[in-house]
């Protein structure tokens, strides 16, 4: 029998292919019931949110592995690389084009899986910079992670539901100021 992890991987593959996530097709393809998928994830949005949260966590981890900077610059570069990947992601753009209101809600709701996973991933990144690089955030780590995520959402996603704003260069300037990048040089 397929596991929740297998369901997430198939969901991500469908999403990255630009396909609409169809719980019935995913369940049938894996030989599990839709009821099992709903029991594991609660709804189609729950499944999609868990898959997107997993993808985002992987992006942050991949960007961090590639980064050679330290401290505030490390956090800034990892965040910038992740944001640029998101802005360039054609599957995410397709999702916003096809399901704009639902996509915006799923990704930015403060009680949603994607937002919470993004804040948690950024909090862990800041914590690693503290422990490994001696970084001292200018404000409480959790508050900083939350504020940075909200900024990313504001700069990347148009809350008028017209698609991406994609202001990644201006976003980097703001995040560097919040992180204290130049103050710690």
N, C-alpha and C positions, 0 to 999 in steps of 0.2 A: 504494500500500500504506500502511496506517495505521502510525503511529509509536508508540513507547512513550508519548510525551506524549499522543497521542490516546486511547490505552488508559487512561491515568491520568484524563483528563478525563471519559471515559464512566463509569469506575468511580466517580469522585466524584459524578457526577450521579445514578447509581443509588443510591449510599450516602445522599446527601442526600434522595433521594426515599423513604428508608426501606425500600428493597428489599434483599433478600439479594444480595450480589455473586456473580454467576454467571459464571465465567470463560468457559465455553462460549458463553453468550448474548452476552457482550461481544465475544468474538472473532468470532462469526458476524455480529454487527451491524456490525462494522468491516471484515469481509472478510479477516480474517487467521486463521491457524490457531491452535489452542490451544497447539500446540508453540511457536509464536513468542512468545505471551504468557508461557508458562512459561520459555522461554529468557531473556526480558527480566527477569522478576520472580521466577523460581524456584518459586513456588507461589501459591495463592490468598491465603495470609497475606502473602506477599511483595508481591503486587499491592495488597492492601488496606493493608498497612503503608506502602508508597510513596505511595499516594493520601492516606492520613491524614496522613503526614508533610508532604506538599505543602500540604494544607489548613491544617495548623497553622502552617507557615511563613508562609502568606498572612495568617492571622489576626494573627500577631505584627506583620507588616509594616503591615497596615491599622491596627492599634491604635497603632503608632508614628507613622504619618502623621497621625493625629488628635490626638496628644498634644502639648500645648504646654509641659509641665513640663520641667525640666532635671535632670540628674544622677540621684541616687538616686530622687527623686520620679518622674522620667520612667520609669525601669525599673519601679518599683512600679506606676505607673498603667497602663503597657502590659501588664504581667503580670496585673494585676487585671482589666482589660478583656477580655483573652484568656481568662482563667479563667471569667469570667462568661458569655462567649459559649459556652464549652464546656459549662458547667453548664446553660445554656438550650437547647442544641442537641438538638432532638427526634430527629434521625437518630442521634446518638450514644447517646441514651437507648434508642432502639429496638434498636440494635446490642447494647447491654449487656443489654437484656431478652431478646433472642433468642439471643445467643451469649455469655453472661456469662463463662464461664471462658476461652474463646478471646479475647474482647475484652480482658479484663484482662491476659492474657499478651501479646497483641499490642502493647498500648499501653505496658505498664510494664516489659517485659524490658529489662535494661540493654544487651543486645547486639542489641536490635531496632531497626528503622528509626525507629519513632515516637519512642521514648525518645531515641535518639541525635540525631535531627533537632530535637527539642525542646531538648535541652541545647545543641546548636550554635546554634539560633536565639536562645536566651537569652544565650549567650556573645557573639554578635555584637551584640545589643542593649546589653549591658553595655559592650562595647568601643566602640560608638558614643557611649555616654554618657561614657566616659572621654575619647575624642578630641574630641568636640564640646562637652561640657559641663564638662570638668575633674573628673568624678566619680572619686573614689578608693575603690574597693571595700574593705571592711574585711578581706577575705581574698582569696586568689588567685581571679581571675576564673573560671577553669574549675571550681574547687571550689565557688564560689558558685553558678554556673549549675547544676551538678549537684545541689547541696543544694536549691535552689529548685524544681527540677523534681521531685525526690523528695517535697518537701512538697506540691506541687500534686497529685501522684498520690495521696498519703496522704489529703489533704483532700477530693479530688473523687471518688475511686473507692474503694469499700469492698472491701478485700481478702478479705472473707468472701463475696464474689461475690453480694451482695444488691443491687447497683445503685449508684447515686450516693449519696454522703454529702452533698456539696454545701455544705460549711462554708466558703463563700467569704469571709464577713466576718471570721471568726476567722483564716482563712488570710492575709488582707491584713495583719492585725496582726503576724503572725509574719514575713511577708516584709519588711515595713517595718523590723522590728527587725534582721533579717539584712542588709538593704541599708544600714542606718544612715541611714534617711530623716531622722529627727528630729535625729540627731547632726550632720548637715551643713547644717542650716538657719541 
